[in-house]
Amino acid sequence: MDLPLDHNFPEPILKCLEQYIPDPKLIPLQRIHPALCELTDRRLLIALHQLGHEGLVTNDYKMLLNPNSLAVLLRTNLAVFAIQGVGDDPIRATGALLLDLPAAVRAIESGRRGVFWLRPRAPQPKQPWDLFKQAAQRRNQDPEGLHREVRVTDRELAEPVLSGV
């Protein structure tokens, strides 16, 4: 399967990844035809369908709010990967795509097409003590008591782990 990418994806990074992603083949629009980058969303989707492509990967998730673009998807059954929440960051967009690409390709290959709306999250740090309390609860133990049993001592922390290195 060939999967066209809109102009926001970094071609040098994609080139490096080609050997690790045998299917689908991720192809920048520019490489398919330079004029594709100048088309409206509706005309772009129609052109990709006419050229025999099965979908599009884009950061322009707002195209999915436009009835003109959605009408093309209804008619052509193209798969669209719309990545939201990465702004103009091509590295995050590429990462978001790569995270969900295998499952989406399996869905497409099994006949389930449509819109894959990717919304990468911005992880927030968790406090180790909160996680420790949860671990203690799973063991039905008091967190304070469990901590006294397994805590790291000053001596343990000071003793070299990699002696001779």
MDTraj code that builds the backbone (N, CA, C; nanometers):
import mdtraj as md
import numpy as np

residues = "MET ASP LEU PRO LEU ASP HIS ASN PHE PRO GLU PRO ILE LEU LYS CYS LEU GLU GLN TYR ILE PRO ASP PRO LYS LEU ILE PRO LEU GLN ARG ILE HIS PRO ALA LEU CYS GLU LEU THR ASP ARG ARG LEU LEU ILE ALA LEU HIS GLN LEU GLY HIS GLU GLY LEU VAL THR ASN ASP TYR LYS MET LEU LEU ASN PRO ASN SER LEU ALA VAL LEU LEU ARG THR ASN LEU ALA VAL PHE ALA ILE GLN GLY VAL GLY ASP ASP PRO ILE ARG ALA THR GLY ALA LEU LEU LEU ASP LEU PRO ALA ALA VAL ARG ALA ILE GLU SER GLY ARG ARG GLY VAL PHE TRP LEU ARG PRO ARG ALA PRO GLN PRO LYS GLN PRO TRP ASP LEU PHE LYS GLN ALA ALA GLN ARG ARG ASN GLN ASP PRO GLU GLY LEU HIS ARG GLU VAL ARG VAL THR ASP ARG GLU LEU ALA GLU PRO VAL LEU SER GLY VAL".split()
xyz = np.array([
    [0.0845, -0.1176, 0.0000],
    [0.0000, 0.0000, 0.0000],
    [0.0891, 0.1241, 0.0000],
    [0.0557, 0.2199, -0.0837],
    [0.1214, 0.3506, -0.0839],
    [0.0341, 0.4470, -0.0055],
    [0.0958, 0.5225, 0.0840],
    [0.0206, 0.6171, 0.1651],
    [0.0830, 0.7553, 0.1514],
    [0.0179, 0.8445, 0.0767],
    [0.0705, 0.9797, 0.0584],
    [0.0689, 1.0601, 0.1887],
    [0.1712, 1.1440, 0.2027],
    [0.1853, 1.2316, 0.3191],
    [0.1788, 1.3763, 0.2743],
    [0.1058, 1.4587, 0.3491],
    [0.1011, 1.5995, 0.3099],
    [0.2383, 1.6641, 0.3285],
    [0.2482, 1.7887, 0.2921],
    [0.3768, 1.8580, 0.2863],
    [0.4407, 1.8855, 0.4222],
    [0.3733, 1.8571, 0.5319],
    [0.4268, 1.8877, 0.6644],
    [0.5184, 1.7805, 0.7207],
    [0.5385, 1.6720, 0.6495],
    [0.6196, 1.5637, 0.7037],
    [0.7626, 1.5742, 0.6525],
    [0.8605, 1.5533, 0.7401],
    [1.0014, 1.5728, 0.7032],
    [1.0548, 1.4568, 0.6182],
    [1.0791, 1.4855, 0.4925],
    [1.1239, 1.3816, 0.4002],
    [1.2561, 1.3161, 0.4425],
    [1.3548, 1.3906, 0.4949],
    [1.4793, 1.3233, 0.5360],
    [1.4572, 1.2172, 0.6444],
    [1.3684, 1.2464, 0.7374],
    [1.3397, 1.1481, 0.8431],
    [1.2674, 1.0280, 0.7840],
    [1.1720, 1.0530, 0.6973],
    [1.0976, 0.9438, 0.6346],
    [1.1899, 0.8559, 0.5515],
    [1.2860, 0.9162, 0.4856],
    [1.3814, 0.8410, 0.4046],
    [1.4590, 0.7435, 0.4934],
    [1.4988, 0.7895, 0.6112],
    [1.5722, 0.7036, 0.7047],
    [1.4855, 0.5885, 0.7559],
    [1.3559, 0.6099, 0.7646],
    [1.2656, 0.5084, 0.8195],
    [1.2186, 0.4063, 0.7170],
    [1.2408, 0.4329, 0.5886],
    [1.1874, 0.3460, 0.4829],
    [1.2213, 0.1994, 0.5040],
    [1.3435, 0.1705, 0.5443],
    [1.3832, 0.0309, 0.5599],
    [1.3134, -0.0379, 0.6771],
    [1.2611, 0.0399, 0.7704],
    [1.1953, -0.0177, 0.8879],
    [1.0441, -0.0266, 0.8727],
    [0.9910, 0.0423, 0.7732],
    [0.8468, 0.0417, 0.7492],
    [0.8237, -0.0081, 0.6063],
    [0.8196, -0.1400, 0.5899],
    [0.8025, -0.1925, 0.4543],
    [0.6635, -0.1669, 0.3970],
    [0.5634, -0.1656, 0.4823],
    [0.4266, -0.1448, 0.4350],
    [0.3485, -0.0711, 0.5415],
    [0.2873, 0.0356, 0.5115],
    [0.2728, 0.0979, 0.3810],
    [0.3960, 0.1804, 0.3456],
    [0.4073, 0.2085, 0.2187],
    [0.5142, 0.2954, 0.1722],
    [0.4657, 0.4384, 0.1888],
    [0.5358, 0.5153, 0.2708],
    [0.4986, 0.6535, 0.2990],
    [0.5639, 0.7439, 0.1939],
    [0.4812, 0.8129, 0.1163],
    [0.5318, 0.8924, 0.0036],
    [0.4852, 1.0377, 0.0167],
    [0.5794, 1.1310, 0.0257],
    [0.5404, 1.2719, 0.0283],
    [0.4677, 1.3114, -0.0999],
    [0.3664, 1.3967, -0.0864],
    [0.2894, 1.4424, -0.2024],
    [0.3799, 1.4980, -0.3118],
    [0.4811, 1.5706, -0.2724],
    [0.5733, 1.6329, -0.3671],
    [0.6354, 1.5283, -0.4603],
    [0.6639, 1.4103, -0.4052],
    [0.7259, 1.3046, -0.4858],
    [0.6259, 1.2421, -0.5832],
    [0.4976, 1.2447, -0.5478],
    [0.3954, 1.1903, -0.6377],
    [0.3758, 1.2861, -0.7546],
    [0.3493, 1.4128, -0.7195],
    [0.3356, 1.5175, -0.8215],
    [0.3371, 1.6524, -0.7486],
    [0.4246, 1.7447, -0.7879],
    [0.4353, 1.8732, -0.7186],
    [0.3041, 1.9513, -0.7124],
    [0.2189, 1.9375, -0.8122],
    [0.0941, 2.0143, -0.8152],
    [-0.0022, 1.9724, -0.7042],
    [0.0159, 1.8519, -0.6501],
    [-0.0746, 1.8063, -0.5434],
    [-0.0696, 1.8976, -0.4216],
    [0.0449, 1.9566, -0.3955],
    [0.0617, 2.0429, -0.2776],
    [-0.0141, 2.1745, -0.2897],
    [-0.0585, 2.2077, -0.4087],
    [-0.1266, 2.3347, -0.4320],
    [-0.2787, 2.3214, -0.4373],
    [-0.3303, 2.2001, -0.4313],
    [-0.4742, 2.1773, -0.4485],
    [-0.5518, 2.2023, -0.3200],
    [-0.6794, 2.2332, -0.3347],
    [-0.7676, 2.2388, -0.2176],
    [-0.7811, 2.0970, -0.1630],
    [-0.8276, 2.0857, -0.0411],
    [-0.8430, 1.9529, 0.0200],
    [-0.9320, 1.8627, -0.0654],
    [-1.0423, 1.9165, -0.1104],
    [-1.1357, 1.8368, -0.1906],
    [-1.0690, 1.7858, -0.3184],
    [-1.0027, 1.8759, -0.3908],
    [-0.9382, 1.8377, -0.5163],
    [-0.8211, 1.7412, -0.4905],
    [-0.7516, 1.7618, -0.3803],
    [-0.6415, 1.6720, -0.3457],
    [-0.6922, 1.5296, -0.3243],
    [-0.7986, 1.5154, -0.2471],
    [-0.8541, 1.3824, -0.2208],
    [-0.9028, 1.3165, -0.3501],
    [-0.9663, 1.3938, -0.4363],
    [-1.0130, 1.3389, -0.5643],
    [-0.8934, 1.2951, -0.6487],
    [-0.7894, 1.3786, -0.6537],
    [-0.6711, 1.3452, -0.7330],
    [-0.6043, 1.2181, -0.6812],
    [-0.5924, 1.2050, -0.5512],
    [-0.5302, 1.0842, -0.4945],
    [-0.6116, 0.9602, -0.5298],
    [-0.7434, 0.9728, -0.5232],
    [-0.8300, 0.8618, -0.5625],
    [-0.8073, 0.8271, -0.7097],
    [-0.8026, 0.9283, -0.7953],
    [-0.7826, 0.9053, -0.9388],
    [-0.6475, 0.8410, -0.9683],
    [-0.5477, 0.8718, -0.8864],
    [-0.4142, 0.8149, -0.9054],
    [-0.4005, 0.6746, -0.8443],
    [-0.5071, 0.6284, -0.7794],
    [-0.5066, 0.4933, -0.7260],
    [-0.4524, 0.4789, -0.5847],
    [-0.4357, 0.5900, -0.5147],
    [-0.3887, 0.5831, -0.3763],
    [-0.5053, 0.5488, -0.2837],
    [-0.4727, 0.4886, -0.1719],
    [-0.5769, 0.4414, -0.0805],
    [-0.6060, 0.5372, 0.0339],
    [-0.5292, 0.6448, 0.0433],
    [-0.5535, 0.7363, 0.1534],
    [-0.4598, 0.8548, 0.1527],
    [-0.4547, 0.9209, 0.2680],
    [-0.3722, 1.0399, 0.2871],
    [-0.3419, 1.0526, 0.4351],
    [-0.2197, 1.0973, 0.4649],
    [-0.1828, 1.1330, 0.6019],
    [-0.1659, 1.2838, 0.6035],
    [-0.2316, 1.3500, 0.6992],
    [-0.2278, 1.4959, 0.7030],
    [-0.2296, 1.5491, 0.8459],
    [-0.1689, 1.6656, 0.8633],
    [-0.1808, 1.7398, 0.9891],
    [-0.3014, 1.8328, 0.9844],
    [-0.3609, 1.8442, 0.8689],
    [-0.4762, 1.9325, 0.8500],
    [-0.6037, 1.8587, 0.8904],
    [-0.6166, 1.8324, 1.0200],
    [-0.7344, 1.7603, 1.0692],
    [-0.8622, 1.8402, 1.0471],
    [-0.8492, 1.9705, 1.0269],
    [-0.9678, 2.0539, 1.0071],
    [-1.0389, 2.0215, 0.8760],
    [-0.9689, 1.9526, 0.7850],
    [-1.0360, 1.9119, 0.6611],
    [-1.1520, 1.8186, 0.6920],
    [-1.1447, 1.7517, 0.8073],
    [-1.2493, 1.6573, 0.8456],
    [-1.3699, 1.7265, 0.9085],
    [-1.3628, 1.8564, 0.9178],
    [-1.4761, 1.9354, 0.9666],
    [-1.5483, 2.0012, 0.8498],
    [-1.4963, 1.9813, 0.7307],
    [-1.5482, 2.0468, 0.6114],
    [-1.6329, 1.9492, 0.5294],
    [-1.7601, 1.9799, 0.5086],
    [-1.8461, 1.8903, 0.4305],
    [-1.7948, 1.8638, 0.2895],
    [-1.7258, 1.9601, 0.2287],
    [-1.6720, 1.9397, 0.0941],
    [-1.5692, 1.8270, 0.0907],
    [-1.4844, 1.8219, 0.1903],
    [-1.3849, 1.7143, 0.1980],
    [-1.4497, 1.5828, 0.2384],
    [-1.5389, 1.5893, 0.3347],
    [-1.6054, 1.4673, 0.3822],
    [-1.6867, 1.4013, 0.2713],
    [-1.7433, 1.4815, 0.1817],
    [-1.8206, 1.4257, 0.0702],
    [-1.7312, 1.3392, -0.0188],
    [-1.6056, 1.3810, -0.0358],
    [-1.5122, 1.3014, -0.1163],
    [-1.4837, 1.1686, -0.0461],
    [-1.4659, 1.1737, 0.0841],
    [-1.4376, 1.0504, 0.1591],
    [-1.5554, 0.9545, 0.1527],
    [-1.6754, 1.0086, 0.1598],
    [-1.7944, 0.9235, 0.1498],
    [-1.8003, 0.8538, 0.0142],
    [-1.7631, 0.9254, -0.0891],
    [-1.7729, 0.8730, -0.2255],
    [-1.6581, 0.7774, -0.2615],
    [-1.5374, 0.8065, -0.2119],
    [-1.4186, 0.7330, -0.2573],
    [-1.3719, 0.6228, -0.1633],
    [-1.4123, 0.6285, -0.0380],
    [-1.3686, 0.5307, 0.0622],
    [-1.2181, 0.5388, 0.0892],
    [-1.1599, 0.6568, 0.0706],
    [-1.0194, 0.6767, 0.1044],
    [-1.0011, 0.6693, 0.2554],
    [-0.8870, 0.6220, 0.2982],
    [-0.8506, 0.6248, 0.4400],
    [-0.7728, 0.7536, 0.4644],
    [-0.8105, 0.8258, 0.5671],
    [-0.7397, 0.9491, 0.6008],
    [-0.6884, 0.9378, 0.7436],
    [-0.5601, 0.9652, 0.7585],
    [-0.4966, 0.9720, 0.8901],
    [-0.4808, 1.1197, 0.9214],
    [-0.5608, 1.1703, 1.0121],
    [-0.5558, 1.3115, 1.0477],
    [-0.4926, 1.3240, 1.1855],
    [-0.3852, 1.3980, 1.1921],
    [-0.3110, 1.4111, 1.3175],
    [-0.3406, 1.5478, 1.3772],
    [-0.3947, 1.5455, 1.4970],
    [-0.4353, 1.6681, 1.5652],
    [-0.3484, 1.6895, 1.6880],
    [-0.3206, 1.8147, 1.7168],
    [-0.2554, 1.8473, 1.8427],
    [-0.1042, 1.8510, 1.8381],
    [-0.0449, 1.8500, 1.7190],
    [0.1003, 1.8580, 1.7114],
    [0.1471, 1.9917, 1.6553],
    [0.0535, 2.0783, 1.6217],
    [0.0894, 2.2083, 1.5650],
    [0.1671, 2.1903, 1.4372],
    [0.2737, 2.2633, 1.4249],
    [0.3583, 2.2539, 1.3065],
    [0.4841, 2.1714, 1.3335],
    [0.4776, 2.0842, 1.4324],
    [0.5941, 2.0049, 1.4693],
    [0.5985, 1.8759, 1.3875],
    [0.6806, 1.8718, 1.2844],
    [0.6834, 1.7543, 1.1968],
    [0.7353, 1.6283, 1.2662],
    [0.8212, 1.6441, 1.3647],
    [0.8747, 1.5281, 1.4355],
    [0.7646, 1.4620, 1.5177],
    [0.6876, 1.5419, 1.5914],
    [0.5765, 1.4859, 1.6699],
    [0.4717, 1.4237, 1.5789],
    [0.4443, 1.4870, 1.4651],
    [0.3456, 1.4331, 1.3717],
    [0.3916, 1.2971, 1.3187],
    [0.5186, 1.2863, 1.2850],
    [0.5727, 1.1594, 1.2358],
    [0.5645, 1.0538, 1.3451],
    [0.6008, 1.0908, 1.4662],
    [0.5933, 0.9967, 1.5784],
    [0.4509, 0.9503, 1.6047],
    [0.3568, 1.0432, 1.6001],
    [0.2158, 1.0072, 1.6220],
    [0.1684, 0.9098, 1.5152],
    [0.2072, 0.9344, 1.3930],
    [0.1688, 0.8443, 1.2842],
    [0.2279, 0.7056, 1.3068],
    [0.3565, 0.7002, 1.3386],
    [0.4230, 0.5713, 1.3547],
    [0.3656, 0.4898, 1.4697],
    [0.3187, 0.5570, 1.5744],
    [0.2596, 0.4853, 1.6871],
    [0.1340, 0.4080, 1.6478],
    [0.0507, 0.4697, 1.5687],
    [-0.0787, 0.4092, 1.5365],
    [-0.0847, 0.3438, 1.3994],
    [0.0201, 0.3569, 1.3214],
    [0.0177, 0.3063, 1.1845],
    [-0.0050, 0.1552, 1.1740],
    [0.0635, 0.0708, 1.2508],
    [0.0426, -0.0740, 1.2346],
    [-0.1028, -0.1179, 1.2559],
    [-0.1662, -0.0680, 1.3598],
    [-0.3058, -0.1058, 1.3856],
    [-0.3982, -0.0519, 1.2773],
    [-0.3713, 0.0674, 1.2308],
    [-0.4551, 0.1262, 1.1264],
    [-0.4402, 0.0500, 0.9952],
    [-0.3197, 0.0104, 0.9618],
    [-0.2982, -0.0663, 0.8387],
    [-0.3713, -0.2000, 0.8472],
    [-0.3653, -0.2644, 0.9633],
    [-0.4399, -0.3904, 0.9804],
    [-0.5896, -0.3686, 0.9598],
    [-0.6406, -0.2577, 1.0097],
    [-0.7829, -0.2270, 0.9918],
    [-0.8151, -0.2073, 0.8443],
    [-0.7306, -0.1341, 0.7753],
    [-0.7526, -0.1086, 0.6320],
    [-0.7468, -0.2395, 0.5541],
    [-0.6483, -0.3227, 0.5842],
    [-0.6334, -0.4499, 0.5135],
    [-0.7506, -0.5438, 0.5388],
    [-0.8165, -0.5272, 0.6519],
    [-0.9329, -0.6120, 0.6802],
    [-1.0627, -0.5489, 0.6300],
    [-1.0500, -0.4409, 0.5527],
    [-1.1670, -0.3799, 0.4905],
    [-1.2306, -0.2669, 0.5676],
    [-1.1721, -0.2293, 0.6810],
    [-1.2289, -0.1185, 0.7588],
    [-1.1518, 0.0087, 0.7273],
    [-1.2136, 0.0912, 0.6485],
    [-1.1527, 0.2179, 0.6091],
    [-1.2278, 0.3313, 0.6753],
    [-1.1757, 0.4472, 0.6567],
    [-1.2410, 0.5658, 0.7099],
    [-1.1372, 0.6625, 0.7596],
    [-1.1727, 0.7338, 0.8632],
    [-1.0858, 0.8358, 0.9193],
    [-1.0187, 0.7813, 1.0446],
    [-0.8893, 0.7924, 1.0476],
    [-0.8115, 0.7589, 1.1669],
    [-0.7667, 0.8924, 1.2250],
    [-0.8373, 0.9368, 1.3279],
    [-0.8120, 1.0675, 1.3870],
    [-0.7137, 1.0465, 1.5010],
    [-0.5886, 1.0829, 1.4788],
    [-0.4831, 1.0596, 1.5765],
    [-0.4661, 1.1839, 1.6630],
    [-0.4767, 1.1632, 1.7918],
    [-0.4624, 1.2747, 1.8864],
    [-0.3568, 1.2382, 1.9897],
    [-0.2305, 1.2661, 1.9580],
    [-0.1270, 1.2315, 2.0546],
    [-0.1448, 1.3107, 2.1824],
    [-0.1087, 1.2499, 2.2880],
    [-0.1260, 1.3163, 2.4170],
    [0.0060, 1.3744, 2.4636],
    [-0.0027, 1.4653, 2.5548],
    [0.1163, 1.5225, 2.6174],
    [0.1244, 1.4637, 2.7573],
    [0.2094, 1.3629, 2.7761],
    [0.2132, 1.2962, 2.9062],
    [0.2579, 1.3895, 3.0178],
    [0.1971, 1.3721, 3.1318],
    [0.2304, 1.4489, 3.2507],
    [0.3020, 1.3568, 3.3495],
    [0.3995, 1.4092, 3.4225],
    [0.4723, 1.3224, 3.5158],
    [0.3843, 1.2770, 3.6317],
    [0.4079, 1.1555, 3.6741],
    [0.3405, 1.1026, 3.7926],
    [0.4420, 1.1015, 3.9060],
    [0.3947, 1.1237, 4.0247],
    [0.4836, 1.1238, 4.1399],
    [0.5127, 0.9798, 4.1818],
    [0.6413, 0.9460, 4.2028],
    [0.6756, 0.8087, 4.2416],
    [0.6021, 0.7618, 4.3675],
    [0.5793, 0.8518, 4.4633],
    [0.5104, 0.8105, 4.5852],
    [0.3658, 0.7692, 4.5554],
    [0.3006, 0.8386, 4.4647],
    [0.1643, 0.8009, 4.4271],
    [0.1623, 0.6619, 4.3635],
    [0.2596, 0.6348, 4.2780],
    [0.2686, 0.5026, 4.2155],
    [0.3019, 0.3962, 4.3192],
    [0.3886, 0.4318, 4.4166],
    [0.4244, 0.3381, 4.5230],
    [0.3009, 0.3022, 4.6065],
    [0.2192, 0.4030, 4.6367],
    [0.0961, 0.3763, 4.7138],
    [0.0034, 0.2825, 4.6379],
    [-0.0072, 0.3007, 4.5084],
    [-0.0907, 0.2114, 4.4270],
    [-0.0360, 0.0695, 4.4283],
    [0.0972, 0.0560, 4.4196],
    [0.1592, -0.0770, 4.4237],
    [0.1323, -0.1438, 4.5585],
    [0.1396, -0.0665, 4.6653],
    [0.1118, -0.1208, 4.7987],
    [-0.0343, -0.1639, 4.8099],
    [-0.1252, -0.0852, 4.7562],
    [-0.2673, -0.1203, 4.7591],
    [-0.2936, -0.2503, 4.6842],
    [-0.2257, -0.2706, 4.5715],
    [-0.2440, -0.3959, 4.4958],
    [-0.1974, -0.5163, 4.5764],
    [-0.1039, -0.4938, 4.6684],
    [-0.0546, -0.6020, 4.7552],
    [-0.1302, -0.6073, 4.8881],
    [-0.2296, -0.5201, 4.9023],
    [-0.3040, -0.5092, 5.0284],
    [-0.2107, -0.4810, 5.1455],
    [-0.1161, -0.3898, 5.1226],
    [-0.0210, -0.3532, 5.2264],
    [-0.0279, -0.2038, 5.2523],
    [0.0119, -0.1674, 5.3723],
    [0.0218, -0.0273, 5.4096],
    [0.1424, 0.0326, 5.3370],
    [0.1259, 0.1438, 5.2661],
    [0.2374, 0.2021, 5.1919],
    [0.3586, 0.2360, 5.2798],
    [0.3324, 0.2927, 5.3975],
    [0.4427, 0.3295, 5.4872],
    [0.5206, 0.2059, 5.5313],
    [0.4466, 0.1005, 5.5671],
    [0.5127, -0.0226, 5.6112],
    [0.5917, -0.0878, 5.4985],
    [0.5333, -0.0933, 5.3805],
    [0.6031, -0.1512, 5.2659],
    [0.7273, -0.0694, 5.2331],
    [0.7163, 0.0617, 5.2445],
    [0.8316, 0.1466, 5.2160],
    [0.9452, 0.1205, 5.3147],
    [0.9115, 0.0997, 5.4416],
    [1.0166, 0.0674, 5.5406],
    [1.0881, -0.0627, 5.5024],
    [1.0150, -0.1586, 5.4447],
    [1.0741, -0.2873, 5.4053],
    [1.1681, -0.2753, 5.2857],
    [1.1327, -0.1926, 5.1897],
    [1.2066, -0.1925, 5.0624],
    [1.2845, -0.0645, 5.0365],
    [1.2829, 0.0288, 5.1311],
    [1.3467, 0.1580, 5.1048],
    [1.4951, 0.1414, 5.0739],
    [1.5481, 0.2380, 5.0011],
    [1.6890, 0.2412, 4.9662],
    [1.7631, 0.3148, 5.0776],
    [1.8622, 0.2474, 5.1347],
    [1.9377, 0.3082, 5.2454],
    [2.0476, 0.3984, 5.1905],
    [2.1009, 0.4831, 5.2780],
    [2.2123, 0.5698, 5.2395],
    [2.3322, 0.4848, 5.1977],
    [2.3552, 0.3770, 5.2704],
    [2.4682, 0.2879, 5.2395],
    [2.4504, 0.2243, 5.1012],
    [2.3304, 0.1764, 5.0734],
    [2.3040, 0.1131, 4.9432],
    [2.3231, 0.2136, 4.8295],
    [2.2801, 0.3359, 4.8516],
    [2.2909, 0.4387, 4.7501],
    [2.4382, 0.4796, 4.7272],
    [2.5195, 0.4746, 4.8330],
    [2.6595, 0.5170, 4.8232],
    [2.7510, 0.4056, 4.7707],
    [2.7117, 0.2800, 4.7883],
    [2.7964, 0.1692, 4.7459],
    [2.8011, 0.1599, 4.5922],
    [2.9241, 0.1595, 4.5349],
    [2.9337, 0.1549, 4.3884],
    [2.8708, 0.0267, 4.3314],
    [2.7871, 0.0439, 4.2331],
    [2.7243, -0.0698, 4.1674],
    [2.8194, -0.1263, 4.0636],
    [2.8867, -0.0408, 3.9949],
    [2.9773, -0.0835, 3.8876],
    [3.1221, -0.0647, 3.9338],
    [3.1627, -0.1445, 4.0267],
    [3.2995, -0.1317, 4.0753],
    [3.3964, -0.1745, 3.9665],
    [3.5057, -0.0993, 3.9523],
    [3.6054, -0.1315, 3.8518],
    [3.5754, -0.0767, 3.7147],
    [3.4713, 0.0020, 3.7035],
    [3.4383, 0.0579, 3.5710],
    [3.4783, 0.2033, 3.5654],
])
top = md.Topology()
chain = top.add_chain()
for i, resn in enumerate(residues, 1):
    res = top.add_residue(resn, chain, resSeq=i)
    for name in ("N", "CA", "C"):
        top.add_atom(name, md.element.get_by_symbol(name[0]), res)
traj = md.Trajectory(xyz[None], top)
